[in-house]
Amino acid sequence: MATTRRSDSPAAGSAGSNQDAAQTAMTAPAQGSPRPTFDGPAAIPYRMVTRFLWGDETSGEVSDWIYASTDLIHMLVFALPPGGRCLHSDAHRTVFGADVTYVVIGGTLVLANPENGEVKVAESGEAIFFRRDTWHHIFSHGADQLRVLEFFAPPPSTGTSRKYAQTRPLLADVRYTNDDLLGRWPVERPEPTLHHRTSADAVWRRDGDALVGIVVTTEHLTVGTLNLLPGQHSDVHAHGGDEALYVLEGVLNVRTWGDGQPGWAELHPGDGFYCPIGTPHRYSNIGDGPVKATFGVAPLWR
């Protein structure tokens, strides 16, 4: 069962609310957005996810779909139209006190650090990771809508989003180039603040039959992909943090164990799933096509 609370994030919604609640969230950003928490393992159907619009004339407006925002993990999908952008304003400062991973699920993401001029480009299936105190601007570069799956930890419920951003000095000077690299690249490589991740960068592992690729893992957040062929199952496992999962392709079944009878859920592309810390669960593909999903675990994988 989902419970809706208020978050300090300027970009959050409720996976368990009805359409009336969704419309309320879209028109009340100044109050802080609702965030979904859960009493136990929960399927999060796409049709139930609250749509939330935030931003202003200076920052630009961003559409969000919030799947989970618990005391440990925050997962949402945000979208921009072709040519759209998300910058920052006094009210919406795009700098947080958290580890953030953006996984592109459609379109082309151009992510810039406007403080140092660093720019990275990620296509569908690729990711960009950054740590706390990293200013970032988002651009949709291409003819298709940009859709990005975001994992954020520590989550907004701990004060790491809007509340934290308002404590940071407002960035006045913005740049999208780093001319200091001219004549020196790639011989000299400064430490990046934006980390571009592809499948070639993943740490791969076998989990039962499942092929799992870990693309980011820190003390706050682990993000990876889950791949299952027809008839395959993962091991039964539990994590040292909350897990939030998003289905990209195929039909994924999830079995959980806890109080009472085992739970069983069927998830389709665009659906999400929440699994609380320490809850045994197993992923299965009982269909006739491949399954691919992306997940985040916070704070610890094990």
PyMOL commands that set and color helices and strands:
alter all, ss='L'
color gray80, all
select helices_A, chain A and resi 19-26+29-31+46-48+156-158+162-165+179-181+199-201
alter helices_A, ss='H'
color red, helices_A
select strands_A, chain A and resi 2-6+34-38+42-44+51-56+60-69+74-80+85-86+99-106+109-113+118-122+127-130+137-140+146-153+195-197+203-207+210-217+222-228+241-249+252-256+263-267+272-275+281-284+291-299
alter strands_A, ss='S'
color yellow, strands_A
deselect
rebuild
show_as cartoon
